[in-house]
Amino acid sequence: MALPRITSPHTKGNNRTQRVMLLVLAATLPGVIALTWLYGAGTLINLLWASAVALGCEALILRLRQRPVQFFLRDGSALVTAVLLALALPPYSPWWLTLIATGSAIALGKQLYGGLGQNPFNPAMIGYVVVLVSFPVEMTTWPVPHTVGLSAGLQHILGIASLPDGWTQATALDVLKVNKSLTVDELWANPAFGHFGGIGSEVVNLAFLAGGLFLLHKRLFSWHAPVGMLAALVVMSLLFWNGSGSDSHGSPLFHLLSGATMLGAFFIVTDPVSSATSNQGRLIFGAGVGILVYVIRAWGGYPDAVAFAVLLMNLSAPTIDYYTRPRTYGHRKAERGFKLGE
């Protein structure tokens, strides 16, 4: 008798979708706290607005599709998409930016394909890429930690006034990418840099690492995809790390603690719907994401690359699954090729 490996979320039992989504939301709390401590209420406003847009958009599309609205809203998947997207957006993002990103995630990344369990791409990354490609300036300018007050932030969100130049800065990944003359040691005097990675982002990455380890402890996913991504990123950054010269792409520690590395490793590549299904496949999937993250960061046109890397590997997931299918219990491993007449 063949024993199938069940990986999809379910409505009943210990693995029911609502319970899984609630645990994921709980695991984001360390990151939310770190972002709020650094940037004030901007992250919380992003979360509230994105959540309202996601639930409203999901309800509208479900009604248009004549599906039961309450049943699908209760599973929490739209809320998780909104939270992950809001955490990836710069704090105090304009209201229209969050609206476009979240609406695109739900409509184009999820409901277009039939809803939860049928989407080939990670919905949050779809929404993120839509606004990153369309509005690169707004997406790559972050507030300086501990500078933006609530009043100024609200005016920026509503489009009444822009944040003063002294309150915004490019990310450390962006500064490193455009640098052509300064050494790494000289770059570290830039306010965008912290101790090991970007200022603020190193604390946020450690917070998301803590949340990811919590999910691993709860066995919501296996270690294969996160370890594959982080190990590949470390190997690539070691191979192409050329010291502290002006053409340096950054050390392994810098890449681990900058950008959305830990958020991607533990909350994005572990998506059970859009990633590979077998353990070997997850390891390959994660490694592919890690390699692409470094390639795009070092030689591509965007400073951070988690969203692009994940979407490219989402395209590869069916092929990875095909070549990493586990042997069915009770059957021998299939032979490659066959003899004529068999």
C-alpha positions as CSV (number, residue, x, y, z in Angstrom):
1,M,0.0,0.0,0.0
2,A,1.4,3.4,-1.0
3,L,1.6,5.9,1.9
4,P,1.3,9.4,0.5
5,R,3.2,12.2,2.0
6,I,0.7,14.9,3.0
7,T,2.1,18.4,3.0
8,S,-0.8,20.7,2.2
9,P,-2.7,22.7,4.9
10,H,-6.0,21.2,6.1
11,T,-9.2,22.4,7.7
12,K,-9.2,19.7,10.4
13,G,-6.7,18.2,12.8
14,N,-3.6,19.6,14.3
15,N,-2.4,20.9,11.0
16,R,-5.5,22.9,10.1
17,T,-4.9,26.0,8.2
18,Q,-6.1,28.5,10.8
19,R,-3.8,27.1,13.5
20,V,-0.8,27.2,11.1
21,M,-1.5,30.8,10.1
22,L,-1.9,31.9,13.8
23,L,1.5,30.4,14.6
24,V,3.1,32.2,11.7
25,L,1.6,35.5,12.9
26,A,2.8,34.8,16.4
27,A,6.3,34.2,15.1
28,T,6.4,37.6,13.4
29,L,6.0,39.3,16.7
30,P,9.8,39.7,17.5
31,G,10.3,41.3,14.1
32,V,7.3,43.6,14.6
33,I,8.6,44.6,18.0
34,A,12.1,45.3,16.6
35,L,10.8,47.4,13.7
36,T,8.5,49.3,16.0
37,W,11.3,50.1,18.4
38,L,13.5,51.3,15.5
39,Y,10.9,53.2,13.4
40,G,8.0,54.0,15.8
41,A,4.4,53.5,14.7
42,G,5.2,53.3,11.0
43,T,5.3,49.5,11.0
44,L,2.1,49.2,13.0
45,I,0.3,51.6,10.6
46,N,1.6,49.5,7.7
47,L,0.3,46.3,9.3
48,L,-3.2,47.7,10.1
49,W,-3.7,49.3,6.7
50,A,-2.4,46.2,4.8
51,S,-4.5,43.8,6.9
52,A,-7.7,45.9,6.2
53,V,-6.9,46.0,2.5
54,A,-6.2,42.3,2.3
55,L,-9.3,41.2,4.1
56,G,-11.5,43.6,2.1
57,C,-10.0,42.6,-1.3
58,E,-10.3,38.9,-0.4
59,A,-13.9,39.3,0.6
60,L,-14.7,41.3,-2.6
61,I,-13.1,38.7,-4.9
62,L,-14.7,35.8,-3.0
63,R,-18.1,37.3,-3.4
64,L,-17.5,37.9,-7.1
65,R,-16.5,34.3,-7.4
66,Q,-19.6,33.2,-5.4
67,R,-17.5,31.5,-2.8
68,P,-18.3,31.5,1.0
69,V,-16.7,34.6,2.3
70,Q,-16.5,33.9,6.0
71,F,-15.2,30.4,5.6
72,F,-12.2,31.5,3.6
73,L,-11.5,34.7,5.6
74,R,-11.3,32.6,8.8
75,D,-8.4,30.5,7.6
76,G,-6.0,33.5,8.1
77,S,-4.1,33.2,4.9
78,A,-5.0,36.7,3.7
79,L,-3.9,38.1,7.0
80,V,-0.5,36.4,6.9
81,T,0.1,37.7,3.3
82,A,-0.7,41.2,4.5
83,V,1.5,41.0,7.6
84,L,4.5,39.6,5.7
85,L,4.1,42.2,3.0
86,A,3.7,45.1,5.5
87,L,6.9,44.0,7.3
88,A,8.8,44.1,4.0
89,L,7.6,47.5,3.0
90,P,9.4,50.6,4.4
91,P,7.8,52.0,7.5
92,Y,5.5,55.0,6.9
93,S,4.9,53.9,3.3
94,P,2.4,56.1,1.5
95,W,-1.1,54.7,1.8
96,W,-1.4,54.2,-1.9
97,L,1.8,52.1,-2.1
98,T,0.5,49.7,0.6
99,L,-2.8,49.6,-1.2
100,I,-1.3,48.6,-4.5
101,A,1.1,46.1,-3.0
102,T,-1.6,44.3,-0.9
103,G,-4.2,44.4,-3.6
104,S,-1.8,42.9,-6.1
105,A,-0.8,40.2,-3.6
106,I,-4.4,39.1,-3.0
107,A,-5.8,39.6,-6.5
108,L,-2.8,38.7,-8.8
109,G,-0.8,36.4,-6.4
110,K,-3.6,34.4,-4.9
111,Q,-7.2,34.7,-6.1
112,L,-6.3,34.8,-9.8
113,Y,-5.2,31.1,-9.6
114,G,-8.2,30.0,-7.5
115,G,-7.2,30.8,-3.9
116,L,-5.1,29.2,-1.2
117,G,-3.4,26.0,-2.2
118,Q,-3.5,26.7,-6.0
119,N,-1.2,29.7,-6.3
120,P,2.2,28.9,-8.0
121,F,3.8,32.1,-6.7
122,N,4.2,33.5,-3.2
123,P,1.5,36.2,-3.0
124,A,3.4,38.5,-0.7
125,M,6.4,38.5,-3.1
126,I,4.1,39.2,-6.0
127,G,2.8,42.3,-4.3
128,Y,6.3,43.4,-3.2
129,V,7.7,43.1,-6.7
130,V,4.8,45.0,-8.3
131,V,5.6,48.1,-6.2
132,L,9.3,47.6,-6.2
133,V,9.4,47.7,-10.0
134,S,6.8,50.5,-10.3
135,F,8.0,52.8,-7.5
136,P,11.7,52.1,-6.8
137,V,12.4,55.4,-5.0
138,E,9.7,54.9,-2.4
139,M,10.7,51.2,-1.9
140,T,14.4,51.8,-1.4
141,T,14.2,54.8,1.0
142,W,13.8,54.0,4.7
143,P,13.5,56.3,7.7
144,V,16.6,56.8,9.8
145,P,15.9,54.8,13.1
146,H,14.5,56.8,16.0
147,T,14.0,60.0,14.0
148,V,10.4,60.0,12.5
149,G,7.6,61.2,14.8
150,L,4.0,60.1,14.5
151,S,2.8,63.4,13.2
152,A,5.4,63.6,10.5
153,G,4.9,60.0,9.6
154,L,1.2,60.3,9.2
155,Q,1.6,63.4,7.0
156,H,4.0,61.3,4.8
157,I,1.5,58.4,4.7
158,L,-1.4,60.6,3.7
159,G,0.8,62.5,1.1
160,I,0.5,65.9,2.9
161,A,4.2,66.3,3.2
162,S,7.4,64.3,2.5
163,L,9.8,63.3,5.2
164,P,12.8,65.7,5.6
165,D,16.0,64.6,3.9
166,G,17.7,64.1,7.2
167,W,15.1,61.6,8.3
168,T,15.5,59.2,5.3
169,Q,18.4,57.2,3.9
170,A,19.2,54.6,1.4
171,T,19.7,51.0,2.7
172,A,23.1,49.6,3.3
173,L,22.7,47.2,0.4
174,D,21.9,50.1,-1.9
175,V,24.9,52.1,-0.6
176,L,27.2,49.1,-1.2
177,K,25.9,48.5,-4.7
178,V,26.4,52.0,-6.0
179,N,29.8,52.5,-4.3
180,K,32.7,52.8,-6.7
181,S,35.4,54.5,-4.8
182,L,35.2,54.0,-1.0
183,T,36.6,51.0,0.8
184,V,34.4,48.9,3.0
185,D,36.0,50.4,6.1
186,E,35.3,53.9,4.8
187,L,31.7,52.9,3.9
188,W,31.1,51.8,7.5
189,A,31.3,55.4,8.6
190,N,28.0,55.9,6.5
191,P,24.9,56.2,8.8
192,A,23.3,53.4,6.8
193,F,25.7,50.8,8.2
194,G,25.5,49.2,11.7
195,H,27.9,46.8,13.3
196,F,27.7,43.9,10.9
197,G,25.0,44.8,8.4
198,G,22.7,47.7,7.8
199,I,21.8,49.8,10.8
200,G,18.5,48.5,12.2
201,S,18.3,45.6,9.7
202,E,20.8,43.5,11.7
203,V,18.5,43.7,14.8
204,V,15.4,43.0,12.7
205,N,17.1,40.0,11.0
206,L,18.0,38.5,14.4
207,A,14.4,39.1,15.5
208,F,13.0,37.2,12.5
209,L,15.6,34.5,13.1
210,A,14.2,34.0,16.6
211,G,10.7,33.8,15.1
212,G,11.8,31.3,12.5
213,L,13.4,29.1,15.2
214,F,10.1,29.2,17.0
215,L,8.3,27.9,13.9
216,L,11.0,25.2,13.5
217,H,10.4,24.2,17.2
218,K,6.7,23.9,16.5
219,R,7.5,21.8,13.4
220,L,5.5,23.9,11.0
221,F,8.2,23.3,8.4
222,S,11.4,21.3,8.0
223,W,14.9,22.8,8.2
224,H,15.8,22.1,4.6
225,A,14.6,25.2,2.8
226,P,15.9,27.8,5.3
227,V,19.3,26.0,5.8
228,G,19.6,25.6,2.0
229,M,19.0,29.3,1.4
230,L,21.3,30.6,4.2
231,A,24.1,28.1,3.4
232,A,24.1,29.0,-0.3
233,L,24.2,32.7,0.5
234,V,27.1,32.2,2.8
235,V,29.0,30.1,0.3
236,M,28.4,32.6,-2.5
237,S,29.5,35.5,-0.4
238,L,32.6,33.6,0.7
239,L,33.5,32.7,-2.9
240,F,33.2,36.2,-4.2
241,W,34.2,38.2,-1.1
242,N,37.2,40.2,-2.3
243,G,38.1,41.8,1.0
244,S,37.5,45.4,1.9
245,G,38.2,47.1,-1.4
246,S,35.9,49.5,-3.2
247,D,34.6,46.7,-5.4
248,S,33.7,44.5,-2.5
249,H,30.3,42.9,-2.5
250,G,30.2,42.5,1.3
251,S,31.1,39.8,3.8
252,P,28.9,36.7,4.5
253,L,27.8,38.2,7.9
254,F,26.8,41.4,6.1
255,H,24.6,39.5,3.7
256,L,23.0,37.4,6.5
257,L,22.1,40.5,8.5
258,S,21.0,42.9,5.8
259,G,17.9,43.3,3.8
260,A,15.1,40.7,4.1
261,T,17.4,37.7,4.5
262,M,15.9,36.1,7.6
263,L,12.4,37.1,6.8
264,G,12.8,35.3,3.4
265,A,14.6,32.3,4.9
266,F,12.0,31.4,7.5
267,F,8.7,33.0,6.4
268,I,8.9,33.1,2.6
269,V,10.8,30.1,1.2
270,T,9.0,27.8,3.7
271,D,5.6,28.5,2.0
272,P,4.2,24.9,1.5
273,V,2.2,25.9,-1.6
274,S,4.7,27.6,-3.9
275,S,7.9,25.8,-2.9
276,A,9.1,22.3,-3.4
277,T,7.5,19.4,-1.5
278,S,10.1,16.8,-0.8
279,N,12.9,17.4,1.7
280,Q,15.5,17.1,-1.0
281,G,13.5,19.4,-3.2
282,R,13.2,21.9,-0.4
283,L,16.9,21.9,0.1
284,I,17.5,22.5,-3.6
285,F,14.8,25.2,-3.7
286,G,16.3,27.1,-0.7
287,A,19.8,26.8,-2.2
288,G,18.5,28.2,-5.5
289,V,17.0,31.2,-3.7
290,G,20.2,31.8,-1.8
291,I,22.3,31.8,-4.9
292,L,20.0,34.1,-6.8
293,V,19.8,36.5,-3.8
294,Y,23.5,36.9,-4.0
295,V,23.7,37.1,-7.8
296,I,21.1,39.9,-7.9
297,R,22.5,41.8,-5.0
298,A,26.1,41.7,-6.4
299,W,25.5,42.0,-10.1
300,G,21.8,42.7,-10.7
301,G,19.9,46.0,-10.8
302,Y,18.3,45.8,-7.4
303,P,20.0,46.1,-4.0
304,D,17.9,43.4,-2.3
305,A,16.7,40.4,-4.2
306,V,14.7,38.0,-2.0
307,A,11.4,38.6,-3.8
308,F,12.9,38.2,-7.2
309,A,14.8,35.1,-6.2
310,V,11.7,33.5,-4.6
311,L,9.5,34.1,-7.6
312,L,12.2,32.7,-10.0
313,M,12.5,29.6,-7.9
314,N,8.7,29.3,-7.7
315,L,8.8,28.8,-11.4
316,S,11.3,26.0,-10.9
317,A,9.4,24.2,-8.1
318,P,7.5,21.8,-10.4
319,T,10.7,20.8,-12.2
320,I,12.4,20.3,-8.8
321,D,9.5,18.2,-7.6
322,Y,9.7,16.1,-10.7
323,Y,13.3,15.2,-10.2
324,T,13.2,14.7,-6.5
325,R,10.1,12.5,-6.1
326,P,10.7,10.2,-3.1
327,R,10.5,6.5,-3.7
328,T,7.0,5.2,-3.0
329,Y,6.9,2.9,0.1
330,G,7.0,-0.7,-1.0
331,H,8.4,0.0,-4.5
332,R,11.9,-0.2,-5.9
333,K,13.5,3.0,-7.3
334,A,12.4,3.4,-10.9
335,E,15.0,2.6,-13.5
336,R,16.1,5.3,-15.9
337,G,15.0,4.4,-19.4
338,F,13.4,1.1,-20.5
339,K,13.9,-1.8,-22.9
340,L,11.9,-2.0,-26.1
341,G,8.9,-4.2,-25.7
342,E,8.7,-3.8,-21.8
